[in-house]
Amino acid sequence: MQINKLQVEAIKCGSVIDHIPSQIGFKLLSLFRFTETEKRITIGLNLPSQKLGKKDIIKIENTFLSEDQINQLAIYSPCATVNYIDQYNLVGKIFPKLPKTIDRILICPNSNCITHDNFINSSFIFVKKLDKNMNLKCQYCEKEFSKNIVLL
Amino acid sequence: MRNSLYKKSIISINDLRRDELELVLKKSAILKKEPAPNLLKNKIIASCFFEASTRTRLSFETAICRLGASTIGFSDGNNISLGKKGESLADTISVISSYVDAIIIRHPQEGSARLAAEFSNNIPIFNAGDGSNQHPTQTLLDLFTIKETQYRLDDLNIAMVGDLKYGRTVHSLTQALAKYNKNKFFFISPDALTMPNYINDMLLEKEIAWTRCQNIEEVISEIDILYMTRVQKERLESTEYANAKSKFILNTKILQNARSNLKILHPLPRVDEINYDVDYTPYAWYFKQAANGVYARQAILSLVLIENHF
């Protein structure tokens, strides 16, 4: 017998970020400043997932994430999907693609970078290395960091 | 020839294409032979030094005077009201940009020049050094001096000596020379001050040969340019500094096997990494290199501020 039971309450209208690796859900909430909105947000942590084993999920009511926001999710959560919901129906499904630049959300690890002052938004570009790893390069101080250092 | 540098901010040597570098070098050579005292008459250029740098500031201001422009500004960020009143760099630049035709900025924080360019309302910004990041006009004068002495920027053997980890001049010069063909680099530094990986990786990606060497003697007979930099005492443990110091001090004995065309460059100030008797050899070119700074800066200022230059 198949048991169809929602792990997190359904939303009537808005965005559902699904297949977030577990332990990343809270990070996304703060990084993308979802906590600063007045909208109703439901979060599920460590839910069972066929794809990931365990996953986090975020549902934001009456909000449709922009393409830019969705693509920026890809750095932390490359397997995530974003579902648009309207009248409890799935009306769109988007797979984040790694963007060319990551603006605003990351902090430059170089403590002497100007982006730490002056209320300037950070901006990083991806640099593909010979070993196929991805580095992130700050567009202001021009310093290059391995992805893990910037995403900490 | 189209002047693609017109109205462009000069923030990083990485932003300049090879043809743009060539344009600056060509113009530098012209201005060195034929001074053009009225080229920037009626232009006002701000020289904003948020940290002291006497050599660079005087070089820029000499270039401005030689072109007939006027200069306003300050030479030390600690003595200006802007910083003391807590005004942001963005606001400061926004205000100054309404007074002048171009802004030269020296600032201790990396990325400050790029930030300034975003708030200068299309008034060109010249980066005169942003922390340990970029100092593009230093690289332009280095390139000009190399071309002037070697008659080419391709197919050169270049040794870089000293603090290769923190020295922005060697990073930028390597990046610039990597735009040319068949150059070969020799990096000579203490273990704690080796060239950063991103520079080594860039050379590897462009399939440009580079070698790490233990001392200058190893390569002296092969090189065209010996680019010396200061090993900073504060960067090393005292024993490491003592070892490094003895290994990387250039003297006339080391130069015995040098090629006749070898030129020794140094961004200055020199402390004790080049013996004074080297100054009297035909290889010593660091003071002429510093003098070339004025021509290179005259060239870049005039190219950015005058559209139909040629």
Interface residues (C-beta under 8 A of the other chain):
Chain A: N110 N112 C113 I114 T115 D117 N118 F119 I120 K129 L130 N135 C138 Q139 Y140 C141 E142 K143 E144
Chain B: S12 N14 S88 L89 A90 H107 P108 Q109 E110 G111 S112 R114 L115 D130 G131 S132 N133 Q134 Y198 D201 L204 E205
